Amino acid sequence: QGAPARKAAATAPPSAVKGNVRKRAAKDAARKLEAFTSALSVPVKEQQRAFRAHLRALPPFEAALADLTLDSLVRRGGLPLSAVL
């Protein structure tokens, strides 16, 4: 999962700023970080969609069991599913 993000960061185009080396390095680092984070966020969104689809596709008994399990985790101090997804 992290390999495509690292590849995106490595292939980010260099900054076009001429002159100040410090500004150029800062812009290059910002572009690489932006490419890295955008490449990471896509798989997370896909995982969220797949998880929600899986919950919707459960038979009634299993859906009720999943709801009870998630509610139990929240009562024990865990985050609700809406906050996680």
Buried (B, 14 or more C-beta within 10 A) or exposed (E): EEEEBBEBBEEBEEBEBEEEEEEBEEBBEEBBEEBBEEBBEEEEEEEEEEEEEEBEEEEEEEEEEBEEEBEEBEEEEEEEBEEEB
